[in-house]
Amino acid sequence: MDSIWLEYAWTLLILIGLEGILSADNALVLAVIAKHLPEDQKKRAINYGIFGAFLFRFAALFAISFIANVWQVQAIGAAYLIYLGLKHVIQDHFGSSKGDKDELEEEAAGKGFWPTVAKIGLADLAFAIDSILAAVALAIVLPETNLGHFGGMDTGQFLIVVLAGIAGLILIKFAATWFVQLLDKRPALETVAYLIVAWVGVKLAVITLSHEKVGILDTHFPHSTGWTITFWGVLLAIAVIGWFASGKNIQNEEVTEEIAKEASQEVPVEASEQVSQEVTEDASEKGSSSN
């Protein structure tokens, strides 16, 4: 039984790390969409966005818990995760993430408060689906516990998904600044995160192919020692190699800190610029007087 809980703890740790990267993206998108609004409306819009993130993630969580073992849902989820991961990896190498953010900001600019909140809600919904699907794909093959079942999932598996979802929401609210700054220093980590998402999609595809109603793979294959070692070995290799290969990017740190503060709503950008201008003017006046 101790080995079961160790596997559960390890899975939860992986999910929290993955949620951290996805939450940083979520928080940054909220800040970009709401950037054109006046400061008081911007804070309200982002707060509504965080509430929407809570609402959509828990709705997605309770919905998918009842259909997690339906092979058609598993197949769609696997295809979506693989598509999502590969799409971001290809965009990182052949596209421009900055251009995507600029386009997102241009689309939001000129819109009123409630249209902006609606756009934030759509972004929250997309991130909720990404987050819950990835969590379920990792949790669904964990050993069953003696805690009974909730919907179509073992209660222990369901609790892991719940804890991962809560961790993601906490990270959106309180740790977005740190994760955004980390992504600026090691920008390749975002690619690493989406490679992991794609690999999790492969795992969900294996679960689908071994479903008793599909029967392409043996029903015990997803729980086999060989596949378990292969999956976690590849995932760990992606994470470790990605970390050391990501390097550090110390350029544009001031810009990143500014965006990060907007994402976490710690310091308004306008106030920061005003303070900077006042300090500069004050220094200039003192230099003139001393001359």
C-alpha positions in Angstrom: 0.0 0.0 0.0 2.9 2.4 0.7 4.2 2.0 -2.8 0.7 3.0 -4.1 0.7 6.2 -2.2 4.3 6.9 -3.3 3.2 6.6 -6.9 0.2 8.9 -6.2 2.6 11.5 -4.6 5.0 11.3 -7.5 2.1 11.8 -10.0 0.8 14.8 -8.0 4.2 16.3 -8.0 4.5 16.0 -11.8 1.0 17.5 -12.2 1.8 20.5 -10.0 4.9 21.3 -12.1 2.9 20.9 -15.3 0.1 23.0 -13.8 2.6 25.7 -13.0 3.7 26.2 -16.6 0.1 26.0 -17.9 -1.0 28.4 -15.2 1.7 30.9 -16.1 0.4 30.9 -19.7 -3.2 31.2 -18.4 -2.3 34.2 -16.2 -0.3 35.9 -18.9 -3.1 35.5 -21.4 -5.5 37.1 -18.9 -3.2 40.0 -18.5 -2.7 40.5 -22.3 -6.5 40.3 -23.0 -7.3 42.9 -20.3 -4.3 45.2 -20.9 -6.3 47.8 -22.9 -8.8 48.4 -20.1 -8.5 51.2 -17.6 -6.7 50.1 -14.4 -9.8 49.7 -12.2 -11.6 47.7 -14.9 -8.5 45.7 -15.7 -8.3 44.5 -12.1 -12.0 43.6 -12.1 -11.7 41.7 -15.4 -8.7 39.7 -14.2 -10.5 38.9 -10.9 -13.5 37.7 -13.0 -11.1 35.7 -15.0 -9.7 33.9 -12.0 -13.2 33.2 -10.8 -14.0 31.8 -14.3 -10.9 29.6 -14.1 -12.2 28.2 -10.8 -15.7 27.6 -12.3 -14.6 26.1 -15.6 -12.0 23.8 -14.1 -14.3 22.4 -11.5 -17.1 22.0 -14.0 -14.7 20.2 -16.4 -13.5 18.1 -13.5 -16.9 16.8 -12.4 -18.1 16.3 -16.0 -15.1 14.3 -17.1 -15.0 12.2 -13.9 -18.3 10.5 -15.0 -17.1 9.8 -18.6 -13.4 9.2 -18.0 -13.7 5.6 -18.9 -15.7 6.1 -22.1 -13.2 5.1 -24.9 -14.5 7.6 -27.4 -13.9 10.4 -24.8 -10.4 9.0 -24.2 -9.7 8.9 -27.9 -10.8 12.5 -28.4 -8.8 13.6 -25.3 -5.7 11.8 -26.6 -5.9 13.3 -30.0 -6.5 16.8 -28.5 -3.5 16.6 -26.1 -1.2 15.3 -28.9 -2.4 18.1 -31.2 -2.1 20.8 -28.5 1.5 19.7 -27.6 2.8 19.4 -31.1 1.0 22.7 -32.2 2.9 24.6 -29.5 6.2 22.9 -30.2 5.9 23.7 -33.9 4.9 27.3 -33.3 7.8 27.7 -30.9 10.2 26.7 -33.7 8.5 28.1 -36.8 6.2 30.7 -35.4 6.3 33.7 -33.2 4.8 33.6 -29.7 5.3 37.3 -29.4 3.3 37.8 -32.6 0.5 35.6 -31.1 0.4 37.7 -28.0 0.4 41.0 -30.0 -2.5 39.6 -32.2 -4.4 38.6 -29.1 -3.9 42.1 -27.6 -5.0 43.8 -30.9 -8.2 41.6 -31.0 -9.1 42.7 -27.5 -8.2 46.4 -27.9 -11.2 48.6 -28.5 -13.6 46.3 -26.9 -15.6 47.2 -23.8 -15.4 45.7 -20.3 -17.9 42.8 -20.7 -16.8 41.7 -24.2 -13.2 41.5 -22.7 -14.5 39.5 -19.8 -16.3 37.1 -22.2 -13.0 36.7 -24.2 -11.2 35.9 -20.9 -13.9 33.3 -20.1 -13.2 31.6 -23.4 -9.5 31.5 -22.6 -10.3 30.1 -19.2 -12.5 27.3 -20.7 -9.7 26.3 -23.1 -7.1 26.2 -20.3 -9.5 24.2 -18.1 -9.9 21.5 -20.7 -6.2 21.3 -21.3 -5.5 21.1 -17.5 -8.1 18.5 -16.6 -7.5 16.3 -19.6 -3.8 16.1 -18.8 -4.5 15.4 -15.2 -7.0 12.7 -15.9 -4.6 11.1 -18.5 -2.0 10.8 -15.8 -4.3 9.8 -12.9 -6.5 7.2 -14.7 -3.9 4.5 -14.8 -2.8 4.9 -11.1 -3.5 1.8 -9.0 -7.0 1.7 -7.6 -7.5 2.4 -3.9 -10.0 1.1 -1.4 -11.7 4.5 -1.2 -14.5 3.5 -3.5 -15.5 5.3 -6.8 -16.6 8.7 -7.8 -18.4 8.7 -11.2 -16.3 6.6 -13.5 -13.0 7.1 -11.6 -11.5 5.6 -8.4 -11.9 8.1 -5.6 -8.1 8.2 -5.1 -7.6 9.0 -8.8 -10.3 11.7 -8.6 -8.7 13.3 -5.6 -5.3 13.5 -7.4 -7.0 15.4 -10.3 -8.9 17.7 -7.8 -5.6 18.5 -5.9 -3.8 19.2 -9.2 -6.6 21.5 -10.3 -6.6 23.4 -7.0 -2.8 23.7 -7.3 -3.2 25.2 -10.7 -5.7 27.8 -9.5 -3.5 28.7 -6.6 -0.5 29.1 -8.9 -2.6 31.4 -11.2 -3.4 33.7 -8.3 -0.2 33.7 -6.3 2.7 32.2 -8.3 2.1 33.5 -11.8 4.8 36.2 -11.4 7.5 33.7 -10.6 6.6 31.3 -13.4 6.4 34.0 -16.0 9.9 35.2 -15.0 11.2 31.7 -15.0 9.8 31.2 -18.6 11.6 34.4 -19.6 14.9 33.2 -18.2 14.4 29.7 -19.6 12.0 30.2 -22.5 12.4 26.6 -23.8 10.6 25.3 -20.7 7.3 26.2 -22.3 8.2 23.9 -25.2 9.2 21.2 -22.6 5.9 21.6 -20.9 3.9 21.1 -24.1 6.2 18.1 -25.1 5.1 16.6 -21.8 1.4 17.4 -22.7 1.9 15.6 -26.0 3.5 12.6 -24.3 0.6 12.5 -21.8 -1.6 12.4 -24.9 0.3 9.3 -26.1 -0.4 7.7 -22.7 -4.1 8.4 -23.0 -4.0 7.0 -26.6 -2.4 3.8 -25.1 -5.3 3.6 -22.6 -7.8 4.0 -25.4 -6.2 1.3 -27.6 -6.2 -1.1 -24.6 -9.9 -0.4 -23.7 -11.9 -3.6 -23.6 -14.2 -2.4 -26.3 -11.3 -1.5 -28.6 -8.9 -4.4 -28.0 -6.0 -3.3 -30.1 -3.6 -3.6 -27.1 -3.9 -6.0 -24.2 -6.1 -4.6 -21.4 -3.3 -4.9 -18.9 -0.7 -3.2 -21.0 -1.2 0.4 -19.6 -0.5 -1.1 -16.1 2.4 -3.2 -17.1 5.8 -2.6 -15.6 7.5 -2.2 -19.0 5.1 0.5 -20.2 5.1 2.3 -16.7 8.9 2.5 -16.7 9.0 3.6 -20.4 6.4 6.3 -19.8 7.9 7.8 -16.7 11.5 7.4 -18.0 10.6 9.4 -21.2 8.7 12.0 -19.2 11.6 12.4 -16.8 14.1 12.6 -19.7 12.0 15.3 -21.4 12.0 17.3 -18.1 15.6 16.9 -17.2 17.1 17.4 -20.7 14.7 20.3 -21.3 15.8 22.0 -18.1 19.5 21.9 -18.9 19.0 22.5 -22.6 16.7 25.5 -22.0 19.6 27.7 -21.0 19.1 31.2 -19.6 17.8 34.3 -21.4 18.6 37.4 -19.3 17.4 39.8 -22.1 14.2 41.8 -21.6 14.0 40.9 -17.9 12.5 44.4 -17.2 9.8 43.8 -19.8 9.0 40.4 -18.4 8.8 41.6 -14.8 6.4 44.3 -16.0 4.1 41.7 -17.7 4.4 39.4 -14.7 3.3 42.1 -12.4 0.3 42.7 -14.6 -0.5 39.0 -14.6 -0.5 38.8 -10.8 -1.9 42.3 -10.3 0.9 43.1 -7.8 2.0 46.5 -9.2 0.1 48.4 -12.0 2.4 49.1 -14.9 1.2 52.7 -15.2 2.2 53.3 -11.5 5.5 51.7 -12.1 6.2 53.9 -15.1 5.1 57.0 -13.1 7.4 56.2 -10.2 10.3 55.6 -12.6 9.7 59.0 -14.3 9.5 60.8 -10.9 12.8 59.2 -9.8 14.5 60.2 -13.0 13.2 63.8 -12.9 14.2 64.1 -9.2 17.7 62.8 -10.0 18.0 65.3 -12.9 16.9 68.2 -10.7 19.4 67.3 -8.0 22.2 67.0 -10.6 21.3 70.5 -12.0 21.2 72.1 -8.5 24.6 70.6 -7.6 26.1 72.0 -10.8 
